[in-house]
Amino acid sequence: MKAESSIVIAVAVCIFLTFYFSYLSLQALEETIKKQFVLLALLSLLTGAIVFGCLVIYLGIKKIFIKAELTVVQES
């Protein structure tokens, strides 16, 4: 269960960074800095989505192996 918790925390941090960088892009005065903050926000959001996808795949594979293990134990 520790792996799931750490991945959820990583996704939450990425989402927080997305909103933070978006906020900073609204506060920035120079156009180049605004673009960089928007790019950082986009990359943070993309990273969060990828980590979340990995969590879903991990949990799916874990569930499949548990079902297969139970089936093998019941057949024995």
C-alpha positions as CSV (number, residue, x, y, z in Angstrom):
1,M,0.0,0.0,0.0
2,K,3.0,2.3,0.4
3,A,3.6,2.5,-3.4
4,E,0.0,3.6,-4.0
5,S,0.3,6.3,-1.3
6,S,3.5,7.7,-2.6
7,I,2.2,7.8,-6.2
8,V,-1.0,9.6,-5.1
9,I,1.2,12.2,-3.2
10,A,3.3,12.7,-6.4
11,V,0.2,13.3,-8.5
12,A,-1.1,15.7,-5.9
13,V,2.2,17.6,-5.9
14,C,2.1,17.7,-9.7
15,I,-1.4,19.1,-9.8
16,F,-0.5,21.7,-7.1
17,L,2.5,22.8,-9.2
18,T,0.3,23.1,-12.3
19,F,-2.0,25.6,-10.5
20,Y,1.0,27.4,-8.9
21,F,2.8,27.9,-12.2
22,S,-0.5,29.0,-13.9
23,Y,-0.9,31.5,-11.1
24,L,2.6,32.7,-11.6
25,S,2.1,33.1,-15.3
26,L,-0.8,35.4,-14.7
27,Q,1.3,37.5,-12.3
28,A,4.4,37.7,-14.6
29,L,5.0,40.9,-16.5
30,E,7.3,39.8,-19.3
31,E,5.9,37.7,-22.1
32,T,8.8,35.2,-22.1
33,I,8.5,34.5,-18.4
34,K,4.7,34.0,-18.9
35,K,5.4,31.4,-21.6
36,Q,7.9,29.6,-19.5
37,F,5.5,29.4,-16.5
38,V,2.7,28.1,-18.8
39,L,5.1,25.5,-20.2
40,L,6.1,24.4,-16.7
41,A,2.4,24.2,-15.8
42,L,1.7,22.0,-18.8
43,L,4.7,19.8,-18.1
44,S,3.6,19.4,-14.4
45,L,0.1,18.4,-15.5
46,L,1.5,16.0,-18.1
47,T,3.8,14.5,-15.5
48,G,0.8,14.1,-13.0
49,A,-1.2,12.4,-15.7
50,I,1.6,10.0,-16.6
51,V,2.2,9.1,-13.0
52,F,-1.5,8.5,-12.5
53,G,-1.7,6.3,-15.5
54,C,1.2,4.3,-14.2
55,L,-0.7,3.9,-10.9
56,V,-3.8,2.6,-12.7
57,I,-1.7,0.1,-14.7
58,Y,0.1,-1.0,-11.6
59,L,-3.1,-1.6,-9.7
60,G,-4.6,-3.4,-12.6
61,I,-1.7,-5.7,-13.0
62,K,-1.6,-6.3,-9.2
63,K,-5.3,-7.2,-9.2
64,I,-4.8,-9.6,-12.1
65,F,-1.9,-11.4,-10.4
66,I,-3.9,-11.7,-7.2
67,K,-6.8,-13.3,-9.0
68,A,-4.5,-15.6,-10.9
69,E,-2.8,-16.6,-7.6
70,L,-6.1,-17.3,-6.0
71,T,-7.2,-19.5,-8.9
72,V,-4.0,-21.5,-8.7
73,V,-4.3,-22.0,-5.0
74,Q,-8.0,-23.1,-5.3
75,E,-7.1,-25.6,-8.0
76,S,-4.4,-27.2,-5.9
